[in-house]
Amino acid sequence: MPGFDRISELPESLISQILLHLPTKDSVKTSVLSTRWKNLWLNVPGLDLNCRDFPFDNNNEKVLIDFIDRFLQFNNESRLLKFKVNYSRDEIIKFSDRIRDAVNRRIRVLDVESNTYYQDADDGLVYPCIEFMPLNLYTSKTLVSLKLSFSGLADPGFVYMPCLKFMHLREVRWHSSGTMNLEKLVSGCPVLEELIYLCDDELVVTRVRSRSLKRFSIPSEHSISCFRSVAQTFEIDAPGLEYMSLKEDHFDRFMVKNLTSLFMIDLDIKFIFGFGRMFDPEDLAKRNEIRDFLTGISIVRHMIISHQTVKALHIYSKVGSIPKFNNVSRLQAEFPSSLLQFLPAFLESFPNLKHLILKIVYPEEVMEELKLVNVPRCFVSTLERVEIKGLFDWGEEDMKIARYFLENSAVLEKLIVCFMGCPQHYSESDIYEELDKLTKRSLRCQIIIDAELE
């Protein structure tokens, strides 16, 4: 029937679950629909607020706190599933008390971003205001997901969160007077499966030890300081880890132990802290560190590496041997065009490779004449699919790469060549003529050429 309100016919419990998936500002808007909807938003078992949704004036803090207090006091005996608040604009006094109340309501999801600052009355400078989490957080028996940004973590003396599976820590601050650190926090989470960690702290060693952890990431963050007073080491010991992603060099040293279940790794590191720096190949300790790291991840099956990691491995290959990654069947690699001569030696470390995705990155320097001679072992017995991305032109030097795979891969089934575009001085007939040349080189291989024709 046209115009029939089916949603209002639903039980209130089901409507509350639907509204739980909306930001609170949107669920509040439903209060104007009818008398029945007036207070339904207060029955939603979750809060999702952003301080920017409130008027920006001198009374902003009080309005926000009053709103949160009203929500928490309504049906204060019921369970609260989610508490998500972003107050990145103003300092909120005693906000941790509201988080404590939410934890007492047996929440499952806590997501707090508190990137706030205050201006010192004496020197007039602006300083970050660190809101430390309440102590009852560390012994929550119901919390499943914890996401903290720019918050403080004090030492509670005891940590035990038996249900926590997901933890995302971004720019948190450990209390300087205690022994609280990432290792202690993780050790109190016996079923933790996923950890995302991005913190610019002054700890000499940041350590993760977990038998339950399956996914670990250090994401990219350009706001991290390029200067620090101490060399920092990151160590991970996780026999159940299946996926690891390391983006940028937030640490001076990486140590991996017991990664016996590692399936996929995504690397965008150069094994040294500092923007634009590369490690010294004459540094024996650094060479041993890189060797141990590569050996420690050698069980992996799927690898993704960036162009700066390729550069670092190229430097390392001049003074040490890259270990064999016998289990890798799928490899995604960004190669600077100036290092394509290194490609055969690099692929020699992947003797059982089946699927290669090669993205070519063009630096500003002029590319030398490409000579690909040696044939890696995987070309002879296992390499079935190759995707070449990022080719800039249909010229002879670029097409050498495609010919290299076609002429030397004994079991290749599909070659996909993706160009960034087609210069105007190449006609459509020129493109298909080049396609014919490639096709004649391999009767057994399906060849796909993809380009944006102008």
VOPAGU-2260 file (C-alpha; in pm, 1 decimal, decimal comma):
REM VOPAGU-2260
SITE   aa  ch    i         X         Y         Z
SITE  MET   A    0       0,0       0,0       0,0
SITE  PRO   A    1     150,3     338,8    -101,9
SITE  GLY   A    2     255,7     555,9     191,7
SITE  PHE   A    3     226,0     276,5     447,1
SITE  ASP   A    4     478,7     316,6     732,7
SITE  ARG   A    5     615,2     -33,9     779,4
SITE  ILE   A    6     911,1      70,4     997,5
SITE  SER   A    7     686,9     215,1    1268,8
SITE  GLU   A    8     510,0    -120,6    1288,6
SITE  LEU   A    9     831,5    -289,5    1396,8
SITE  PRO   A   10     889,3    -365,9    1766,9
SITE  GLU   A   11    1087,3    -100,9    1953,9
SITE  SER   A   12    1371,2    -342,7    2022,9
SITE  LEU   A   13    1422,7    -397,3    1649,1
SITE  ILE   A   14    1400,3     -24,4    1572,4
SITE  SER   A   15    1665,2      39,1    1837,7
SITE  GLN   A   16    1896,8    -210,4    1670,5
SITE  ILE   A   17    1845,3     -36,1    1336,4
SITE  LEU   A   18    1920,4     305,6    1488,2
SITE  LEU   A   19    2232,8     161,4    1651,3
SITE  HIS   A   20    2398,6     158,9    1309,6
SITE  LEU   A   21    2340,2     533,2    1260,2
SITE  PRO   A   22    2532,8     825,9    1408,2
SITE  THR   A   23    2346,0     952,4    1713,4
SITE  LYS   A   24    2273,5    1287,7    1546,0
SITE  ASP   A   25    2071,7    1099,4    1282,3
SITE  SER   A   26    1887,6     878,8    1530,2
SITE  VAL   A   27    1790,7    1192,7    1727,3
SITE  LYS   A   28    1632,1    1337,1    1412,2
SITE  THR   A   29    1377,3    1053,9    1414,1
SITE  SER   A   30    1223,4    1201,1    1731,3
SITE  VAL   A   31    1019,8    1444,3    1518,3
SITE  LEU   A   32     845,6    1168,5    1323,0
SITE  SER   A   33     570,5    1106,2    1576,8
SITE  THR   A   34     497,0    1086,0    1948,2
SITE  ARG   A   35     604,9     722,2    1950,9
SITE  TRP   A   36     946,2     812,0    1806,6
SITE  LYS   A   37    1008,5    1102,2    2047,6
SITE  ASN   A   38    1234,3     912,5    2290,3
SITE  LEU   A   39    1321,3     604,2    2086,4
SITE  TRP   A   40    1673,2     733,6    2026,8
SITE  LEU   A   41    1732,5     718,9    2402,7
SITE  ASN   A   42    1666,5     344,8    2394,1
SITE  VAL   A   43    1937,7     284,4    2134,2
SITE  PRO   A   44    2208,5      69,9    2302,9
SITE  GLY   A   45    2490,3     284,0    2168,6
SITE  LEU   A   46    2623,4     636,9    2137,2
SITE  ASP   A   47    2804,0     770,3    1829,2
SITE  LEU   A   48    2888,6    1139,8    1869,5
SITE  ASN   A   49    3118,0    1394,9    1710,8
SITE  CYS   A   50    3173,3    1723,9    1893,0
SITE  ARG   A   51    3157,2    1901,3    1556,7
SITE  ASP   A   52    2787,3    1820,2    1548,6
SITE  PHE   A   53    2735,6    2063,6    1836,3
SITE  PRO   A   54    2733,9    2444,7    1813,7
SITE  PHE   A   55    3078,5    2597,9    1832,3
SITE  ASP   A   56    3055,5    2849,1    2115,5
SITE  ASN   A   57    3175,6    2900,1    2470,4
SITE  ASN   A   58    2904,1    2668,9    2597,6
SITE  ASN   A   59    3001,4    2382,2    2370,0
SITE  GLU   A   60    3157,3    2167,0    2640,2
SITE  LYS   A   61    2854,1    2188,5    2870,8
SITE  VAL   A   62    2608,7    2113,9    2591,0
SITE  LEU   A   63    2800,6    1804,5    2488,5
SITE  ILE   A   64    2843,6    1678,1    2844,8
SITE  ASP   A   65    2476,6    1738,9    2927,7
SITE  PHE   A   66    2377,0    1547,7    2616,4
SITE  ILE   A   67    2597,6    1250,0    2706,7
SITE  ASP   A   68    2479,7    1254,4    3069,2
SITE  ARG   A   69    2117,2    1255,1    2964,1
SITE  PHE   A   70    2176,8     959,8    2738,0
SITE  LEU   A   71    2367,7     760,6    3000,7
SITE  GLN   A   72    2112,6     831,6    3273,8
SITE  PHE   A   73    1816,0     720,2    3064,3
SITE  ASN   A   74    1758,1     348,6    3127,8
SITE  ASN   A   75    2085,2     342,6    3319,7
SITE  GLU   A   76    2030,9     -20,5    3416,6
SITE  SER   A   77    2024,3    -142,1    3056,9
SITE  ARG   A   78    2327,9    -264,5    2870,2
SITE  LEU   A   79    2519,4     -27,8    2641,7
SITE  LEU   A   80    2677,7    -194,8    2339,0
SITE  LYS   A   81    2869,4      93,2    2181,1
SITE  PHE   A   82    3028,6     416,8    2303,0
SITE  LYS   A   83    3190,5     618,6    2023,9
SITE  VAL   A   84    3285,0     982,2    2079,3
SITE  ASN   A   85    3511,8    1217,2    1887,2
SITE  TYR   A   86    3592,1    1532,3    2081,8
SITE  SER   A   87    3885,2    1663,1    1882,3
SITE  ARG   A   88    3796,8    2028,0    1927,2
SITE  ASP   A   89    3766,0    2117,2    2294,2
SITE  GLU   A   90    3904,5    1989,6    2620,1
SITE  ILE   A   91    3626,6    1821,3    2819,6
SITE  ILE   A   92    3679,9    1815,1    3193,2
SITE  LYS   A   93    3619,1    1477,0    3358,4
SITE  PHE   A   94    3526,5    1312,4    3030,2
SITE  SER   A   95    3693,4     992,7    3153,4
SITE  ASP   A   96    3413,9     972,0    3413,8
SITE  ARG   A   97    3164,9     926,8    3129,2
SITE  ILE   A   98    3382,7     656,6    2976,1
SITE  ARG   A   99    3396,0     485,7    3316,3
SITE  ASP   A  100    3013,9     491,3    3332,7
SITE  ALA   A  101    2993,3     347,1    2981,9
SITE  VAL   A  102    3232,7      64,0    3072,6
SITE  ASN   A  103    3018,0     -11,1    3376,9
SITE  ARG   A  104    2724,3     -48,5    3137,9
SITE  ARG   A  105    2903,7    -352,4    2989,0
SITE  ILE   A  106    2989,0    -198,8    2650,8
SITE  ARG   A  107    3124,7    -413,3    2368,1
SITE  VAL   A  108    3269,7    -133,0    2152,1
SITE  LEU   A  109    3466,6     169,3    2277,0
SITE  ASP   A  110    3593,1     420,9    2020,8
SITE  VAL   A  111    3734,8     747,7    2155,8
SITE  GLU   A  112    3925,8    1020,0    1971,4
SITE  SER   A  113    4040,4    1297,5    2202,4
SITE  ASN   A  114    4279,7    1513,8    2003,7
SITE  THR   A  115    4238,1    1821,0    2222,7
SITE  TYR   A  116    4463,5    2111,4    2316,7
SITE  TYR   A  117    4475,1    2390,0    2572,0
SITE  GLN   A  118    4649,3    2727,9    2577,1
SITE  ASP   A  119    4879,9    2795,5    2869,5
SITE  ALA   A  120    4789,6    3114,3    3052,3
SITE  ASP   A  121    5153,6    3199,3    3125,5
SITE  ASP   A  122    5342,0    3145,4    2801,8
SITE  GLY   A  123    5046,1    3152,0    2564,1
SITE  LEU   A  124    5160,1    2832,7    2391,3
SITE  VAL   A  125    4927,9    2550,3    2290,0
SITE  TYR   A  126    4981,1    2205,7    2444,6
SITE  PRO   A  127    4807,7    1872,0    2392,2
SITE  CYS   A  128    4559,7    1773,7    2659,8
SITE  ILE   A  129    4589,2    1403,1    2738,0
SITE  GLU   A  130    4272,1    1238,9    2865,5
SITE  PHE   A  131    4368,5     921,4    3053,6
SITE  MET   A  132    4133,4     630,3    3032,5
SITE  PRO   A  133    3952,2     519,6    3352,7
SITE  LEU   A  134    4103,0     224,4    3537,7
SITE  ASN   A  135    3792,1       6,9    3505,3
SITE  LEU   A  136    3861,1     -11,3    3130,5
SITE  TYR   A  137    4150,9    -252,5    3186,2
SITE  THR   A  138    3931,1    -514,5    3353,8
SITE  SER   A  139    3624,4    -491,9    3129,9
SITE  LYS   A  140    3469,8    -836,4    3092,7
SITE  THR   A  141    3254,4    -743,0    2791,9
SITE  LEU   A  142    3468,6    -517,3    2570,6
SITE  VAL   A  143    3526,7    -672,3    2225,1
SITE  SER   A  144    3662,7    -375,9    2027,8
SITE  LEU   A  145    3882,7     -92,2    2159,9
SITE  LYS   A  146    3988,5     204,0    1946,8
SITE  LEU   A  147    4174,5     493,9    2109,6
SITE  SER   A  148    4324,2     798,1    1938,4
SITE  PHE   A  149    4534,1    1056,4    2124,5
SITE  SER   A  150    4431,7     915,4    2462,8
SITE  GLY   A  151    4640,4     842,3    2769,4
SITE  LEU   A  152    4692,5     498,8    2924,2
SITE  ALA   A  153    4793,9     483,4    3288,2
SITE  ASP   A  154    4926,0     178,0    3473,4
SITE  PRO   A  155    4632,4       2,6    3642,8
SITE  GLY   A  156    4857,2    -260,0    3797,7
SITE  PHE   A  157    4647,6    -538,3    3646,2
SITE  VAL   A  158    4508,0    -587,8    3295,0
SITE  TYR   A  159    4253,0    -850,3    3199,7
SITE  MET   A  160    4006,1    -802,7    2914,3
SITE  PRO   A  161    3891,1   -1158,4    2839,8
SITE  CYS   A  162    3668,4   -1074,4    2540,7
SITE  LEU   A  163    3876,3    -811,5    2358,7
SITE  LYS   A  164    3942,4    -917,0    1998,5
SITE  PHE   A  165    4017,8    -588,4    1819,2
SITE  MET   A  166    4250,1    -312,1    1938,2
SITE  HIS   A  167    4343,6       4,4    1747,0
SITE  LEU   A  168    4582,9     243,6    1920,2
SITE  ARG   A  169    4677,3     567,4    1747,7
SITE  GLU   A  170    4902,6     821,9    1913,7
SITE  VAL   A  171    4824,8     702,8    2266,1
SITE  ARG   A  172    5045,0     817,0    2553,5
SITE  TRP   A  173    5173,9     583,5    2822,5
SITE  HIS   A  174    5190,0     732,4    3171,2
SITE  SER   A  175    5553,5     820,6    3241,2
SITE  SER   A  176    5538,5     727,0    3611,0
SITE  GLY   A  177    5425,6     367,4    3559,5
SITE  THR   A  178    5527,6      47,1    3386,3
SITE  MET   A  179    5234,6      42,0    3147,3
SITE  ASN   A  180    5326,7     -38,6    2787,0
SITE  LEU   A  181    5195,6    -222,5    2483,3
SITE  GLU   A  182    5334,6    -557,5    2595,3
SITE  LYS   A  183    5153,0    -542,1    2927,5
SITE  LEU   A  184    4829,7    -430,4    2762,6
SITE  VAL   A  185    4834,2    -706,6    2501,2
SITE  SER   A  186    4932,8    -974,2    2753,6
SITE  GLY   A  187    4606,4    -905,7    2938,2
SITE  CYS   A  188    4397,2    -977,0    2627,0
SITE  PRO   A  189    4399,3   -1357,7    2586,6
SITE  VAL   A  190    4172,8   -1367,4    2276,7
SITE  LEU   A  191    4306,3   -1059,3    2092,0
SITE  GLU   A  192    4299,1   -1122,3    1715,8
SITE  GLU   A  193    4373,1    -786,3    1553,6
SITE  LEU   A  194    4607,7    -506,9    1660,1
SITE  ILE   A  195    4668,5    -178,3    1477,9
SITE  TYR   A  196    4939,5      27,3    1642,7
SITE  LEU   A  197    5067,9     372,3    1554,4
SITE  CYS   A  198    5232,1     561,9    1837,2
SITE  ASP   A  199    5525,0     801,4    1842,8
SITE  ASP   A  200    5651,3     726,5    2194,0
SITE  GLU   A  201    5994,3     721,7    2355,9
SITE  LEU   A  202    6002,0     353,1    2452,0
SITE  VAL   A  203    6334,7     190,2    2366,5
SITE  VAL   A  204    6165,7    -143,3    2295,5
SITE  THR   A  205    5802,7    -187,9    2194,4
SITE  ARG   A  206    5712,0    -552,8    2224,8
SITE  VAL   A  207    5407,3    -760,9    2128,6
SITE  ARG   A  208    5372,9   -1115,6    2255,6
SITE  SER   A  209    5049,3   -1296,7    2184,1
SITE  ARG   A  210    4944,6   -1650,3    2099,8
SITE  SER   A  211    4598,9   -1542,7    1981,3
SITE  LEU   A  212    4695,1   -1249,3    1754,1
SITE  LYS   A  213    4610,3   -1308,1    1385,9
SITE  ARG   A  214    4643,6    -962,4    1225,6
SITE  PHE   A  215    4893,1    -686,5    1304,4
SITE  SER   A  216    4944,9    -350,5    1132,0
SITE  ILE   A  217    5158,9     -40,8    1166,9
SITE  PRO   A  218    4983,9     197,4     924,6
SITE  SER   A  219    5125,6     493,7     739,4
SITE  GLU   A  220    5107,6     826,1     922,0
SITE  HIS   A  221    5295,1    1128,1     789,4
SITE  SER   A  222    5241,6    1326,1    1110,3
SITE  ILE   A  223    5482,1    1103,1    1302,4
SITE  SER   A  224    5789,8    1295,9    1412,9
SITE  CYS   A  225    6104,8    1258,6    1202,3
SITE  PHE   A  226    6321,6    1329,1    1507,3
SITE  ARG   A  227    6368,8    1127,3    1824,8
SITE  SER   A  228    6623,2    1107,2    2102,1
SITE  VAL   A  229    6655,8     727,9    2127,9
SITE  ALA   A  230    6682,5     437,1    1884,9
SITE  GLN   A  231    6368,5     227,5    1900,7
SITE  THR   A  232    6311,8    -142,7    1841,0
SITE  PHE   A  233    5986,5    -315,8    1762,9
SITE  GLU   A  234    5962,1    -685,8    1847,1
SITE  ILE   A  235    5672,8    -919,0    1772,2
SITE  ASP   A  236    5635,9   -1279,0    1889,8
SITE  ALA   A  237    5306,5   -1421,7    1763,1
SITE  PRO   A  238    5291,4   -1786,9    1653,6
SITE  GLY   A  239    4928,5   -1749,3    1538,4
SITE  LEU   A  240    4986,0   -1437,3    1326,7
SITE  GLU   A  241    4847,9   -1472,0     973,0
SITE  TYR   A  242    4873,2   -1115,6     838,9
SITE  MET   A  243    5125,2    -838,3     906,2
SITE  SER   A  244    5148,7    -491,9     751,7
SITE  LEU   A  245    5440,8    -257,3     818,9
SITE  LYS   A  246    5403,9      86,7     660,3
SITE  GLU   A  247    5685,7     339,9     681,3
SITE  ASP   A  248    5973,7     318,8     925,5
SITE  HIS   A  249    5839,5     422,0    1263,9
SITE  PHE   A  250    6109,6     211,4    1430,5
SITE  ASP   A  251    6484,7     181,7    1383,8
SITE  ARG   A  252    6478,7    -194,2    1412,1
SITE  PHE   A  253    6226,6    -474,7    1354,9
SITE  MET   A  254    6254,4    -814,0    1521,6
SITE  VAL   A  255    6020,3   -1104,1    1443,4
SITE  LYS   A  256    5994,0   -1430,2    1635,0
SITE  ASN   A  257    5787,4   -1745,6    1592,4
SITE  LEU   A  258    5579,2   -1625,6    1297,2
SITE  THR   A  259    5498,5   -1985,5    1210,8
SITE  SER   A  260    5147,6   -1916,4    1074,7
SITE  LEU   A  261    5225,3   -1609,1     861,6
SITE  PHE   A  262    5025,6   -1615,5     538,0
SITE  MET   A  263    5042,3   -1258,2     403,7
SITE  ILE   A  264    5277,1    -965,5     458,8
SITE  ASP   A  265    5263,4    -607,6     327,9
SITE  LEU   A  266    5595,1    -420,8     351,8
SITE  ASP   A  267    5660,4     -51,6     296,1
SITE  ILE   A  268    5978,2     -10,8     500,5
SITE  LYS   A  269    6346,2      54,9     432,2
SITE  PHE   A  270    6482,8     -80,3     762,2
SITE  ILE   A  271    6589,9     256,7     899,8
SITE  PHE   A  272    6405,3     541,5    1069,3
SITE  GLY   A  273    6400,1     883,8     907,4
SITE  PHE   A  274    6252,4    1038,5     595,4
SITE  GLY   A  275    6468,6     993,8     285,0
SITE  ARG   A  276    6737,8     791,0     461,7
SITE  MET   A  277    6871,0     451,4     349,4
SITE  PHE   A  278    7072,6     213,2     563,2
SITE  ASP   A  279    7449,5     183,8     533,4
SITE  PRO   A  280    7535,8    -148,9     362,5
SITE  GLU   A  281    7867,9    -149,9     548,8
SITE  ASP   A  282    7684,9    -163,0     881,9
SITE  LEU   A  283    7725,6    -530,2     979,9
SITE  ALA   A  284    7471,4    -511,0    1262,0
SITE  LYS   A  285    7209,6    -366,8    1027,3
SITE  ARG   A  286    7281,9    -633,4     766,0
SITE  ASN   A  287    7236,5    -906,9    1026,0
SITE  GLU   A  288    6914,7    -743,3    1142,6
SITE  ILE   A  289    6773,3    -739,6     787,0
SITE  ARG   A  290    6882,4   -1100,4     730,7
SITE  ASP   A  291    6712,5   -1214,1    1050,7
SITE  PHE   A  292    6394,8   -1022,3     963,6
SITE  LEU   A  293    6372,1   -1170,8     612,3
SITE  THR   A  294    6442,2   -1519,2     745,9
SITE  GLY   A  295    6178,9   -1468,6    1014,0
SITE  ILE   A  296    5906,2   -1396,6     755,4
SITE  SER   A  297    6023,1   -1650,7     496,1
SITE  ILE   A  298    5729,5   -1884,7     566,1
SITE  VAL   A  299    5486,9   -1630,7     414,3
SITE  ARG   A  300    5270,2   -1725,5     112,9
SITE  HIS   A  301    5152,2   -1387,6     -18,0
SITE  MET   A  302    5383,5   -1084,8     -23,1
SITE  ILE   A  303    5326,1    -718,3    -106,8
SITE  ILE   A  304    5627,9    -487,1    -115,1
SITE  SER   A  305    5667,1    -120,2    -200,5
SITE  HIS   A  306    5929,0      44,3    -418,4
SITE  GLN   A  307    6124,8     168,4    -116,6
SITE  THR   A  308    6142,6    -186,4      21,3
SITE  VAL   A  309    6266,1    -302,7    -319,4
SITE  LYS   A  310    6535,5     -32,2    -304,5
SITE  ALA   A  311    6641,7    -150,6      40,7
SITE  LEU   A  312    6657,2    -513,4     -74,0
SITE  HIS   A  313    6861,2    -410,8    -375,9
SITE  ILE   A  314    7116,6    -244,6    -147,3
SITE  TYR   A  315    7116,3    -546,4      83,8
SITE  SER   A  316    7164,5    -789,0    -209,2
SITE  LYS   A  317    7502,8    -631,3    -280,6
SITE  VAL   A  318    7639,0    -738,4      57,5
SITE  GLY   A  319    7415,4   -1030,8     155,6
SITE  SER   A  320    7190,7   -1301,5      12,2
SITE  ILE   A  321    6814,6   -1255,6      12,8
SITE  PRO   A  322    6670,4   -1577,3     159,9
SITE  LYS   A  323    6443,2   -1803,9     -41,4
SITE  PHE   A  324    6069,8   -1753,3       3,0
SITE  ASN   A  325    5975,5   -2104,9     -97,5
SITE  ASN   A  326    5609,6   -2074,5       3,2
SITE  VAL   A  327    5527,1   -1750,1    -178,8
SITE  SER   A  328    5285,9   -1817,8    -464,7
SITE  ARG   A  329    5158,0   -1460,8    -508,1
SITE  LEU   A  330    5381,2   -1152,7    -516,4
SITE  GLN   A  331    5285,3    -785,8    -561,8
SITE  ALA   A  332    5590,8    -565,8    -605,6
SITE  GLU   A  333    5649,0    -201,7    -694,7
SITE  PHE   A  334    5971,0    -168,1    -893,4
SITE  PRO   A  335    6141,4     161,1    -974,3
SITE  SER   A  336    6216,6     157,4   -1346,2
SITE  SER   A  337    6581,4     229,1   -1264,4
SITE  LEU   A  338    6602,9    -102,4   -1073,6
SITE  LEU   A  339    6443,6    -333,4   -1329,7
SITE  GLN   A  340    6787,0    -487,9   -1393,1
SITE  PHE   A  341    6753,2    -625,0   -1038,8
SITE  LEU   A  342    6426,6    -801,7   -1123,5
SITE  PRO   A  343    6570,2   -1144,1   -1229,3
SITE  ALA   A  344    6791,1   -1171,1    -921,2
SITE  PHE   A  345    6502,6   -1061,6    -701,5
SITE  LEU   A  346    6262,1   -1319,2    -847,1
SITE  GLU   A  347    6522,6   -1589,5    -790,6
SITE  SER   A  348    6421,9   -1570,6    -423,7
SITE  PHE   A  349    6069,4   -1690,8    -513,4
SITE  PRO   A  350    6125,0   -2033,8    -672,7
SITE  ASN   A  351    5758,6   -2142,2    -649,8
SITE  LEU   A  352    5591,9   -1818,3    -756,6
SITE  LYS   A  353    5267,2   -1860,8    -952,6
SITE  HIS   A  354    5119,4   -1510,3    -974,4
SITE  LEU   A  355    5324,0   -1191,6   -1013,0
SITE  ILE   A  356    5180,1    -840,1   -1010,6
SITE  LEU   A  357    5457,3    -602,3   -1112,6
SITE  LYS   A  358    5392,4    -229,9   -1088,8
SITE  ILE   A  359    5659,9     -11,4   -1242,3
SITE  VAL   A  360    5725,5     321,4   -1075,2
SITE  TYR   A  361    5898,0     582,6   -1286,8
SITE  PRO   A  362    6139,7     806,2   -1097,1
SITE  GLU   A  363    6269,9    1131,2   -1234,6
SITE  GLU   A  364    6606,9     985,5   -1326,8
SITE  VAL   A  365    6657,1     855,6   -1678,0
SITE  MET   A  366    6613,5     480,5   -1719,2
SITE  GLU   A  367    6920,9     294,6   -1843,5
SITE  GLU   A  368    6900,5      54,2   -2136,2
SITE  LEU   A  369    6720,8    -250,9   -2004,7
SITE  LYS   A  370    6900,1    -586,0   -2033,9
SITE  LEU   A  371    6716,9    -878,8   -1874,3
SITE  VAL   A  372    6927,1   -1192,2   -1924,5
SITE  ASN   A  373    6905,8   -1435,2   -1633,8
SITE  VAL   A  374    6596,6   -1654,2   -1599,2
SITE  PRO   A  375    6465,1   -1720,1   -1247,1
SITE  ARG   A  376    6370,0   -2072,1   -1150,3
SITE  CYS   A  377    5997,9   -1991,4   -1121,6
SITE  PHE   A  378    5987,5   -1904,8   -1493,9
SITE  VAL   A  379    6069,1   -2266,7   -1578,1
SITE  SER   A  380    5822,8   -2451,5   -1356,8
SITE  THR   A  381    5557,8   -2245,9   -1171,9
SITE  LEU   A  382    5490,4   -1891,0   -1299,6
SITE  GLU   A  383    5142,0   -1901,4   -1457,0
SITE  ARG   A  384    5013,0   -1543,9   -1446,0
SITE  VAL   A  385    5187,4   -1206,3   -1476,4
SITE  GLU   A  386    5034,5    -859,9   -1455,3
SITE  ILE   A  387    5254,6    -566,2   -1553,0
SITE  LYS   A  388    5116,7    -230,2   -1443,3
SITE  GLY   A  389    5232,2     126,7   -1479,9
SITE  LEU   A  390    5397,9     111,7   -1821,9
SITE  PHE   A  391    5408,7     463,2   -1956,3
SITE  ASP   A  392    5467,1     415,8   -2325,2
SITE  TRP   A  393    5447,4     163,2   -2607,3
SITE  GLY   A  394    5816,0     212,0   -2677,3
SITE  GLU   A  395    6082,3     -53,0   -2719,7
SITE  GLU   A  396    6226,3     -31,3   -2367,3
SITE  ASP   A  397    5888,3     -80,8   -2204,0
SITE  MET   A  398    5794,2    -370,3   -2429,4
SITE  LYS   A  399    6117,8    -550,3   -2338,0
SITE  ILE   A  400    5961,9    -630,2   -2002,2
SITE  ALA   A  401    5663,1    -805,2   -2158,4
SITE  ARG   A  402    5885,2    -990,1   -2405,5
SITE  TYR   A  403    6111,2   -1103,2   -2120,0
SITE  PHE   A  404    5824,7   -1291,3   -1956,8
SITE  LEU   A  405    5684,4   -1429,3   -2282,4
SITE  GLU   A  406    6017,0   -1559,0   -2412,4
SITE  ASN   A  407    6135,3   -1718,8   -2089,3
SITE  SER   A  408    5827,9   -1841,7   -1898,3
SITE  ALA   A  409    5767,5   -2206,1   -1983,9
SITE  VAL   A  410    5426,5   -2243,0   -1814,6
SITE  LEU   A  411    5287,5   -1889,6   -1844,1
SITE  GLU   A  412    4912,1   -1896,6   -1906,9
SITE  LYS   A  413    4815,5   -1528,9   -1893,6
SITE  LEU   A  414    5002,4   -1200,6   -1938,6
SITE  ILE   A  415    4820,2    -874,1   -1863,4
SITE  VAL   A  416    4995,1    -552,5   -1965,4
SITE  CYS   A  417    4842,6    -230,8   -1828,9
SITE  PHE   A  418    4958,2     102,6   -1966,8
SITE  MET   A  419    4910,1     436,0   -1795,3
SITE  GLY   A  420    4801,3     583,7   -2124,5
SITE  CYS   A  421    4882,2     613,1   -2489,2
SITE  PRO   A  422    5076,8     910,7   -2626,6
SITE  GLN   A  423    4913,6    1093,3   -2914,4
SITE  HIS   A  424    5193,2    1009,3   -3157,8
SITE  TYR   A  425    5089,6     642,2   -3149,5
SITE  SER   A  426    4793,9     550,6   -3365,3
SITE  GLU   A  427    4550,5     273,1   -3289,5
SITE  SER   A  428    4703,4      65,1   -3570,7
SITE  ASP   A  429    5047,5      99,5   -3408,4
SITE  ILE   A  430    4909,1     -38,5   -3086,0
SITE  TYR   A  431    4751,1    -344,0   -3246,2
SITE  GLU   A  432    5061,6    -407,0   -3453,4
SITE  GLU   A  433    5258,4    -427,7   -3128,7
SITE  LEU   A  434    4988,8    -658,0   -2993,1
SITE  ASP   A  435    5037,6    -892,1   -3289,4
SITE  LYS   A  436    5412,6    -904,3   -3225,8
SITE  LEU   A  437    5358,6   -1006,8   -2865,9
SITE  THR   A  438    5095,5   -1265,8   -2950,7
SITE  LYS   A  439    5319,3   -1440,5   -3203,3
SITE  ARG   A  440    5581,2   -1492,8   -2934,5
SITE  SER   A  441    5356,1   -1720,9   -2732,1
SITE  LEU   A  442    5085,1   -1944,3   -2873,1
SITE  ARG   A  443    5012,8   -2099,8   -2531,7
SITE  CYS   A  444    4964,4   -1774,3   -2339,0
SITE  GLN   A  445    4662,2   -1548,5   -2330,0
SITE  ILE   A  446    4774,3   -1187,4   -2367,1
SITE  ILE   A  447    4565,4    -891,2   -2259,4
SITE  ILE   A  448    4677,4    -533,6   -2326,4
SITE  ASP   A  449    4490,9    -259,2   -2146,0
SITE  ALA   A  450    4534,1     110,0   -2227,4
SITE  GLU   A  451    4334,2     429,1   -2231,1
SITE  LEU   A  452    4335,9     530,5   -2595,7
SITE  GLU   A  453    4328,6     902,7   -2659,8
